């Protein structure tokens, strides 16, 4: 059975009975592991939209998962408003709703030129990690409001915690403070949406220090990005009594 294309509208009954999940930056790193875990754990109960800037990379990612029928690549560049609009229309036309938005796409300015200025690092990182995620969430709000239990999960970092950072020694603080600052601002987005949308479940999650393209760290069992998907998948599975307005990792809560 081939994976359903977004250009084909499923029956309204099929769409109504499925949880529609969008994962931004779903073709690599933590996002890929989130898609993989959800595809395996939710079986036919969910349709997972694997957001990717380049459709070819999304197709490659889906193929590497075994081309499951419940995973659809969808072109989405969160810095491009036209791309966001197209993704909105595709989801609206095919599914009519969005149950879960997982804001995973992010950057630490790692792909900028080595000659990039501090201003360029801050501007780029905030554009991706904060502004674009706010714009995407706001654009998808009408679709989230059609869900029975709307959920938004922001993939953050313990580096965003002001409380924890104040307890660290200078050498423990990550020197890329444009990244740390952007994640603190991202947490503020989570708090904003949790507060202004009491019927939603909105949370921030730290996937932990994992080996991804963001940091270029060597792979090991402890550093495997699959561990970074654990808490996100737990939050997706929670029901109406689930938490909202929290900042956590798989080991437990993190102070804001």
C-alpha positions as CSV (number, residue, x, y, z in Angstrom):
1,X,0.0,0.0,0.0
2,X,1.5,3.3,-1.0
3,X,1.6,6.3,1.3
4,X,-1.3,8.7,0.6
5,X,-0.2,11.9,-1.1
6,X,-1.3,15.2,0.2
7,X,-3.0,15.9,-3.1
8,X,-5.5,13.2,-2.4
9,X,-8.3,14.0,0.1
10,X,-9.1,11.1,2.4
11,X,-12.7,10.5,3.5
12,X,-13.9,13.0,6.1
13,X,-14.5,10.0,8.5
14,X,-10.9,8.8,8.1
15,X,-9.6,12.3,8.7
16,X,-11.8,12.9,11.7
17,X,-10.7,9.6,13.4
18,X,-7.0,10.3,13.0
19,X,-4.7,12.6,14.9
20,X,-3.0,14.8,12.4
21,X,0.6,15.7,13.6
22,X,3.0,18.2,11.9
23,X,6.7,17.9,12.8
24,X,8.8,20.8,11.4
25,X,12.4,19.9,10.5
26,X,11.3,16.2,10.4
27,X,13.8,14.9,8.0
28,X,16.9,14.9,10.2
29,X,18.1,14.8,13.8
30,X,15.6,15.1,16.7
31,X,12.7,15.8,14.3
32,X,13.4,12.6,12.3
33,X,13.5,10.5,15.5
34,X,10.2,12.1,16.6
35,X,8.6,11.2,13.3
36,X,10.0,7.6,13.6
37,X,8.9,7.1,17.1
38,X,5.4,8.4,16.4
39,X,5.0,6.4,13.3
40,X,5.9,3.2,15.2
41,X,3.9,3.9,18.4
42,X,0.7,5.4,17.0
43,X,0.2,2.9,14.1
44,X,-3.0,3.8,12.2
45,X,-4.2,6.3,14.7
46,X,-2.2,9.2,13.4
47,X,-1.1,10.8,10.2
48,X,2.3,12.4,10.6
49,X,3.3,15.3,8.3
50,X,7.1,15.3,8.0
51,X,7.9,19.0,7.4
52,X,11.0,19.6,5.3
53,X,12.5,22.5,3.4
54,X,13.4,20.2,0.5
55,X,10.8,17.7,-0.6
56,X,13.5,15.3,-1.9
57,X,15.0,15.1,1.6
58,X,11.6,14.5,3.1
59,X,11.0,11.6,0.7
60,X,14.4,10.2,1.5
61,X,13.7,10.4,5.2
62,X,10.3,8.7,4.7
63,X,11.9,6.0,2.6
64,X,14.5,5.3,5.2
65,X,11.6,4.7,7.7
66,X,10.2,2.0,5.3
67,X,7.7,4.4,3.7
68,X,5.0,3.9,6.3
69,X,1.5,4.8,5.2
70,X,1.1,7.1,8.1
71,X,4.0,9.5,7.2
72,X,3.7,12.2,4.6
73,X,6.5,14.6,3.7
74,X,5.3,18.1,3.3
75,X,7.3,21.0,2.0
76,X,7.7,23.6,4.7
77,X,10.4,26.3,5.1
78,X,9.4,28.1,8.3
79,X,11.3,31.2,7.2
80,X,9.2,31.5,4.0
81,X,5.7,32.9,4.5
82,X,4.7,31.5,1.1
83,X,5.8,28.0,2.1
84,X,3.9,28.4,5.3
85,X,0.7,29.4,3.5
86,X,1.0,26.5,1.1
87,X,1.4,24.0,3.9
88,X,-1.6,25.6,5.7
89,X,-3.7,25.1,2.5
90,X,-2.5,21.6,2.0
91,X,-3.4,20.5,5.5
92,X,-6.7,22.4,5.4
93,X,-7.8,20.9,2.1
94,X,-6.7,17.3,2.9
95,X,-7.4,17.0,6.6
96,X,-9.4,20.1,7.6
97,X,-7.6,20.3,11.0
98,X,-4.3,19.9,12.8
99,X,-4.2,18.2,16.2
100,X,-0.6,18.5,17.1
101,X,2.1,21.0,16.0
102,X,5.6,20.1,17.0
103,X,7.9,23.1,16.5
104,X,11.2,21.3,16.1
105,X,13.0,23.1,13.3
106,X,15.9,25.2,14.8
107,X,19.4,26.4,14.3
108,X,22.4,27.5,16.3
109,X,23.8,29.5,13.3
110,X,26.1,26.5,12.6
111,X,25.9,26.8,8.9
112,X,26.6,30.5,8.6
113,X,30.0,31.6,7.3
114,X,32.9,31.5,9.8
115,X,33.1,35.2,9.2
116,X,29.5,35.9,10.3
117,X,29.2,38.8,12.7
118,X,27.6,38.5,16.1
119,X,24.6,40.5,14.7
120,X,24.2,38.1,11.8
121,X,24.3,35.1,14.2
122,X,21.7,36.7,16.5
123,X,19.5,37.8,13.6
124,X,19.5,34.4,11.9
125,X,19.0,32.3,15.0
126,X,16.1,34.4,16.3
127,X,14.5,34.4,12.8
128,X,14.5,30.6,12.8
129,X,14.0,29.7,16.4
130,X,11.6,32.4,17.5
131,X,10.0,34.6,14.8
132,X,9.4,31.8,12.3
133,X,7.9,29.5,14.9
134,X,5.6,32.3,16.1
135,X,4.5,33.0,12.5
136,X,3.9,29.3,11.8
137,X,2.0,28.7,15.0
138,X,-0.2,31.8,14.4
139,X,-0.9,30.8,10.8
140,X,-1.9,27.2,11.8
141,X,-4.1,28.4,14.7
142,X,-7.4,28.0,12.7
143,X,-6.5,24.4,12.0
144,X,-5.5,23.7,15.6
145,X,-8.8,25.2,16.8
146,X,-10.6,22.5,14.7
147,X,-9.0,19.7,16.8
148,X,-10.7,18.2,19.8
149,X,-7.5,18.6,21.9
150,X,-5.0,21.0,20.2
151,X,-1.4,20.5,21.2
152,X,1.7,22.6,20.5
153,X,5.1,21.4,21.5
154,X,8.2,23.7,21.3
155,X,11.5,21.8,21.1
156,X,13.6,24.0,23.4
157,X,16.8,23.4,25.4
158,X,17.9,23.4,29.1
159,X,20.2,26.2,28.0
160,X,17.1,28.4,27.9
161,X,16.6,28.0,31.6
162,X,17.5,31.2,33.4
163,X,17.2,29.5,36.8
164,X,19.6,26.7,35.9
165,X,22.1,28.9,34.0
166,X,22.5,31.1,37.1
167,X,23.8,28.1,39.0
168,X,26.5,27.2,36.5
169,X,30.1,28.1,36.5
170,X,31.3,30.3,33.6
171,X,32.9,27.4,31.8
172,X,29.7,25.4,31.9
173,X,27.7,28.0,29.9
174,X,27.5,27.4,26.2
175,X,29.4,30.1,24.3
176,X,26.8,30.4,21.5
177,X,24.7,32.7,23.6
178,X,22.7,33.7,20.5
179,X,21.3,30.1,20.7
180,X,20.7,30.2,24.4
181,X,18.9,33.5,24.2
182,X,16.7,32.4,21.3
183,X,15.6,29.3,23.2
184,X,14.7,31.5,26.2
185,X,12.6,33.6,23.9
186,X,11.1,30.4,22.4
187,X,10.0,29.4,26.0
188,X,8.2,32.7,26.2
189,X,6.2,31.7,23.1
190,X,5.2,28.5,24.8
191,X,4.1,30.4,27.9
192,X,2.2,32.9,25.8
193,X,0.3,30.2,23.8
194,X,-0.4,28.2,27.0
195,X,-1.8,31.2,28.8
196,X,-3.9,32.6,25.9
197,X,-5.3,29.3,24.8
198,X,-6.5,27.5,27.9
199,X,-8.2,24.8,25.8
200,X,-4.8,23.8,24.3
201,X,-2.0,21.7,25.7
202,X,1.2,23.8,25.1
203,X,4.6,22.7,26.4
204,X,8.3,23.2,25.9
205,X,10.6,20.2,25.8
206,X,14.4,19.8,26.0
207,X,15.5,16.7,24.0
208,X,18.8,16.6,25.9
209,X,22.4,16.9,24.6
210,X,22.3,14.7,21.5
211,X,24.4,14.1,18.4
212,X,22.8,16.1,15.6
213,X,23.7,18.3,12.7
214,X,23.2,21.3,15.0
215,X,26.3,20.4,17.1
216,X,28.3,17.9,15.0
217,X,28.9,15.7,18.1
218,X,30.0,12.1,17.6
219,X,27.3,9.4,17.9
220,X,27.1,7.1,20.9
221,X,24.3,5.3,22.6
222,X,23.9,8.1,25.2
223,X,24.1,10.8,22.5
224,X,21.6,9.0,20.1
225,X,18.9,11.6,19.1
226,X,16.3,8.9,19.5
227,X,16.4,9.7,23.3
228,X,15.5,13.2,22.4
229,X,12.1,12.1,21.1
230,X,11.0,10.4,24.3
231,X,9.4,13.3,26.1
232,X,7.8,14.8,23.0
233,X,6.1,11.4,22.2
234,X,4.9,11.2,25.8
235,X,3.2,14.6,25.6
236,X,1.6,13.7,22.2
237,X,0.1,10.6,23.9
238,X,-1.4,12.4,26.9
239,X,-5.2,13.0,27.0
240,X,-7.4,15.8,28.3
241,X,-5.8,15.6,31.7
242,X,-2.3,16.0,30.4
243,X,-0.1,18.9,31.4
244,X,0.2,22.3,29.8
245,X,2.5,25.3,30.4
246,X,5.4,23.1,31.4
247,X,9.1,22.9,30.5
248,X,10.5,19.4,30.8
249,X,12.9,16.7,29.5
250,X,12.5,12.9,29.8
251,X,14.0,13.0,33.3
252,X,11.5,15.5,34.6
253,X,10.6,19.2,34.9
254,X,13.0,22.0,34.1
255,X,12.8,25.4,35.9
256,X,12.0,28.2,33.6
